[in-house]
């Protein structure tokens, strides 16, 4: 549903920078 897609976008927006930071720390 629409609400679910918005929530997923928000979660992705929050988690993507965290994933990038963890990759930088590993390298």
N, C-alpha and C positions, 0 to 999 in steps of 0.2 A: 504493500500500500504506500501512499505518498509519505505518510509520517515515517514509516520504516526507512524509506530511501533517504529522507533528509537526515535521519539519525545516523545512518551508515556513512553519509557524506561527512557529517560532523566528526564521527569517530575516526574516519580515515584521515581527515584534516588534522586531527590531534595526534594520531599514531604515526603518520608518515614522517614528521620531523624527528620523532623519537627513534624511528628505525634508521634514519639517515645519521643521527648522532652516534648510534651504537656501531654502525658500519665504520664511521670515521675513527671511533675509539679502537676498534679491532685492527684497523690498518695503522 
